[in-house]
Each structure stands twice: as C-alpha cells, then as structure tokens.
Amino acid sequence: MSVFNAPEMESEEFELWQAYLEKQTGLWLPESRKPFLIRALSGYMLSKGISNYRELYFKLNAGAVSVGDWASLVDSLTVNETCFYREKHSLGLVSSYCRNMAIERFQAAPDKPQHLQLWSVGCSTGEEVYTLAIEMDKLNLGLHDSVGKEVYFGVTGIDISYPSLAVAREGVYAARQLDFVPMVTKNLYFNRLADGYFQIRDNIRQRCCFIQSNILEMKAKLKQNYDVIYCQNVLIYFKQDRKQSVIDELVERLKPGGLLVLGHGEITGTNNDLLTKVDNKHCLAYLRKDK
Ligand SMILES: C[S@@+](CC[C@H](N)C(=O)[O-])C[C@H]1O[C@@H](n2cnc3c(N)ncnc32)[C@H](O)[C@@H]1O
C-alpha cells in the first residue's frame, strides 16, 4: 500500500515505531492508524533524504534528529482537535464544584483570600483553558452578587505540541472554533478582529498560562497542586496500563478534596485508592479523598 507515493512500511517497521512512540509520548497507534503514521513520517524523510522508516528510527535513537524536528514530528502525530465549550457536562460539573468549594472556604475563613487553581492536561490550542477561565470568571460574577466576594483563579494548560501552544498563547481563533460559544459570552469575552477572527480578551488571557510538557515527564515541570484537573480526549490514545500510571501521576498533583474530570472514553475505571467516583451519569469524575 502506498500513501502519496511514500515508501512501503513493513510490519516490523510499524511495530518499531508503534513501540517507540508509546514509550516517548504514551500515544498508541493501532494498525488502522498506519497510513497516518506513514504520512507523518514520509514528509520528513523526503525533506531529509532518508529512504526508509527503519533508518529514521535509528537516527532518532542515535540523537541524530534535532529537537525541533522531533517536536514537529510529534506534532504531526498527535490529534489536536478541540473547540470552545466542547464538553458541556464536564464544564457544568467543574463550575458547580468550584462554586461550592469557594463558598465553603469563604465560610470557613471569611477574612482570607481564596484561590482556585485549575489544570487542563493536553490543552491543544488553548480553547479548553480559555473556556475554563471564562466559566471561572462567570462564577466570580455570580459570587460577587450573592456573597460579595470573588476567588483568585488561574488555569494552566500543558501540551506536548509546541505549535499548538503557540496558537494557545496568542488566543486568536477562527469563527468556527467558537461555534458552541453562546452569543452573550462571545460578546463579553472576545474581541472581534477585522479579518473575521476572534481574540480572547486580556482579562481572561492574564489568568491563563501554557506550559510545554510531555504528560509522561510532567513531574519536573509542575510546581504546584491543583483544585481541579481536567483531562479530556487525551488518554483515549493511550494503552490501559499507561492510562492508569498517568492518572496516578495526576492524583499526585490533585489537592486533597480536589476534582479530577476525565473524558467519557478516557478510561473504563481506575484503581487508585485515593479517588472516589463522583455520582454523575453524564461525566466521569473523581474526588481525591482528604488525607
Ligand atoms: C484531541 S486533543 C484534546 C484537546 C482538549 N483536551 C479537548 O478535549 O478539546 C489531545 C491533545 O493531547 C496532546 N497530547 C498527546 N499526548 C501528549 C503527551 N504525551 N503529553 C502532553 N500532551 C499530549 C496533543 O498534543 C493534543 O493537543
């Protein structure tokens, strides 16, 4: 079989690459994704005069491929699809959890400023991070009206893909990325640019930060623990044992009582003893038990 006249990929070569990518990034490519792998690798091979997949594999292992080239290869192998307000039920759960948490903390310590930190794992081009920040800002408007106080919040996004993060940091999006954004929200939180694009407003952007990191190596990059960890449409590409070990790492970064929200297809269940499943038929979420 040939994809755009790319060299044939033998089964053995596919298996080498399948294992290599899994080890480096967690991504597990099933046989059905072989054409996708061929497409991603062959363009690079052509530009570098590399004639087969095995040669490229050995070059990578010998460190003969630059960090920038490896980053582009990884980017071409990841699925970066996302949009604003993608998972409504999960977002609703985060909002009500944060509201309850804020009120509980205001009651326990009325004179103390309260902070909530959220983390989007595999944030792609930033829509998920900004959606969470917008929802937190709306929550603050409600808290201001009802209890006369607001929480300080921050949303951190991490992703392995440098190009996706560059888009995220800029915060400029084509209109179709905003298809699910209610009109009132669009008017309140985005500036309409001349060419039909929309830019997220600075008051939201300033609450968000983006970090390049591989989920498999995130320990070194993250210095704090989070009230909410939001991980959607990322682990679906990982093998079951890898999913479990990533979730165990995420739990390490979750504050006691914190909320872990996973996508529905993310994992069938987890055996982490620190987690209690949230009773919600629309989304898969866990609370970290207090120590
Ligand atoms: C399909 S997107 C999901 C985006 C967003 N969470 C959503 O649900 O709309 C998956 C993202 O996970 C990122 N990703 C995949 N493997 C990763 C890894 N090992 N470390 C960090 N990010 C990774 C990809 O680069 C991609 O941007």
PDBQT file of the ligand as one rigid body, heavy atoms in Angstrom, charges set to zero:
ROOT
HETATM    1  C1  LIG A 301      -7.568  15.707  20.953  1.00  0.00    +0.000 C 
HETATM    2  S1  LIG A 301      -6.625  16.922  21.767  1.00  0.00    +0.000 S 
HETATM    3  C2  LIG A 301      -7.675  17.275  23.149  1.00  0.00    +0.000 C 
HETATM    4  C3  LIG A 301      -7.730  18.744  23.442  1.00  0.00    +0.000 C 
HETATM    5  C4  LIG A 301      -8.671  19.128  24.566  1.00  0.00    +0.000 C 
HETATM    6  N1  LIG A 301      -8.302  18.474  25.801  1.00  0.00    +0.000 N 
HETATM    7  C5  LIG A 301     -10.103  18.826  24.203  1.00  0.00    +0.000 C 
HETATM    8  O1  LIG A 301     -10.679  17.860  24.743  1.00  0.00    +0.000 OA
HETATM    9  O2  LIG A 301     -10.674  19.526  23.371  1.00  0.00    +0.000 OA
HETATM   10  C6  LIG A 301      -5.305  15.942  22.534  1.00  0.00    +0.000 C 
HETATM   11  C7  LIG A 301      -4.113  16.790  22.937  1.00  0.00    +0.000 C 
HETATM   12  O3  LIG A 301      -3.281  15.985  23.794  1.00  0.00    +0.000 OA
HETATM   13  C8  LIG A 301      -1.944  16.298  23.498  1.00  0.00    +0.000 C 
HETATM   14  N2  LIG A 301      -1.059  15.194  23.921  1.00  0.00    +0.000 N 
HETATM   15  C9  LIG A 301      -1.000  13.944  23.412  1.00  0.00    +0.000 A 
HETATM   16  N3  LIG A 301      -0.033  13.232  24.021  1.00  0.00    +0.000 NA
HETATM   17  C10 LIG A 301       0.525  14.052  24.930  1.00  0.00    +0.000 A 
HETATM   18  C11 LIG A 301       1.584  13.894  25.862  1.00  0.00    +0.000 A 
HETATM   19  N4  LIG A 301       2.266  12.746  25.985  1.00  0.00    +0.000 N 
HETATM   20  N5  LIG A 301       1.902  14.942  26.649  1.00  0.00    +0.000 NA
HETATM   21  C12 LIG A 301       1.220  16.128  26.545  1.00  0.00    +0.000 A 
HETATM   22  N6  LIG A 301       0.218  16.325  25.671  1.00  0.00    +0.000 NA
HETATM   23  C13 LIG A 301      -0.130  15.308  24.871  1.00  0.00    +0.000 A 
HETATM   24  C14 LIG A 301      -1.928  16.505  21.995  1.00  0.00    +0.000 C 
HETATM   25  O4  LIG A 301      -0.811  17.265  21.558  1.00  0.00    +0.000 OA
HETATM   26  C15 LIG A 301      -3.266  17.209  21.764  1.00  0.00    +0.000 C 
HETATM   27  O5  LIG A 301      -3.124  18.599  21.725  1.00  0.00    +0.000 OA
ENDROOT
TORSDOF 0
